[in-house]
């Protein structure tokens, strides 16, 4: 299988999985208390615009990364695979507690299993790796910046919204969990 076909397959798997996650897990009124504050819409808008623009930059301009080194695309594929594995594992670990929008269900608790033992938001860690992979795949510094910077900024906003909701719902239990785990990168941040 060629690198281009592998990238295309991974990219399609990511997009399809994100649409399925949105459709299947989105909390609607009556199913839980929604605290989204527009972060889901913002995140989707930023992802679509940034990924489209960054990909276009990569296709419309010559590679600028490391003299156009082709190995950068191999690194991009590794990041995408790792990101998808982390994202999908986090979603599976939360199960019915996972929602595409920020919502707290009545039976929900603070999860400390799986990847949640190491970071509070492994799902977003996975997404950031996917964004880094998509940006690197352009082999263009501007393409990478356009894909990565706005999406990471939108995710940071989303994390603030989500953590406010979790602190509000779980109080001291979530505060204790927060003291023991980092947000996105084990032992660092």
Residue pairs with C-beta under 8 A, 6 or more apart in sequence:
3 73
3 74
3 77
6 77
7 73
7 76
7 77
7 80
7 137
10 77
10 80
10 81
10 84
11 80
11 134
13 84
14 80
14 84
14 130
17 84
17 87
17 88
21 91
21 98
21 100
22 40
22 44
22 100
25 91
25 98
25 99
25 100
26 40
26 99
26 100
26 101
27 34
27 99
27 100
27 101
27 103
27 105
31 103
31 105
32 99
32 103
32 104
32 105
32 106
32 108
33 103
33 104
33 105
33 169
34 101
34 102
34 103
35 102
35 103
35 104
35 161
35 162
35 164
35 165
35 168
36 101
36 102
36 103
36 161
37 102
37 161
39 101
39 102
39 154
39 157
39 158
39 161
39 162
40 100
40 101
40 102
40 158
42 154
42 157
42 158
43 154
43 155
43 158
46 150
46 151
46 153
46 154
47 131
47 151
47 154
49 150
50 131
50 146
50 147
50 148
50 149
50 150
50 151
51 131
51 134
51 147
51 151
53 146
53 147
54 134
54 135
54 138
54 142
54 143
54 144
54 145
54 146
54 147
54 148
55 134
55 138
55 143
55 147
57 138
57 140
57 142
57 143
57 146
58 137
58 138
58 139
58 140
58 143
59 138
61 140
61 142
61 143
62 68
62 140
63 69
63 72
63 138
63 139
63 140
64 139
64 140
64 141
64 142
65 72
65 136
65 139
65 140
65 141
65 144
66 72
68 139
69 139
72 136
72 137
72 139
73 136
73 137
73 139
75 133
75 136
76 132
76 133
76 134
76 135
76 136
76 137
77 133
77 137
78 133
79 129
79 130
79 132
79 133
79 136
80 129
80 130
80 133
80 134
80 137
82 126
82 129
83 125
83 126
83 127
83 128
83 129
83 130
83 131
83 132
83 133
84 126
84 130
85 126
86 115
86 122
86 123
86 125
86 126
86 129
87 122
87 123
87 126
87 127
87 130
88 126
89 114
89 115
89 122
89 126
90 98
90 114
90 115
90 116
90 122
90 123
90 125
90 126
91 98
91 123
93 111
93 113
93 114
93 115
93 116
94 111
94 116
94 123
96 105
97 105
97 108
97 109
97 111
98 123
99 105
102 158
102 161
102 162
102 165
103 165
104 165
104 166
104 168
104 169
108 169
109 170
109 173
110 166
110 170
110 173
110 174
110 177
112 177
114 122
115 122
115 125
116 122
116 181
117 181
118 181
118 182
118 186
119 125
119 181
119 182
119 183
119 184
119 185
119 186
120 163
120 177
120 178
120 181
120 182
120 183
120 184
121 159
121 162
121 183
121 184
124 155
124 158
124 159
124 184
125 184
125 185
127 151
127 155
128 148
128 151
128 152
128 155
128 184
131 147
131 148
131 151
131 152
132 144
132 148
134 147
135 143
135 144
135 145
135 146
135 147
135 148
136 144
138 144
138 147
159 183
159 184
163 174
163 178
166 174
167 174
167 175
167 178
170 177
182 188
182 189
183 189
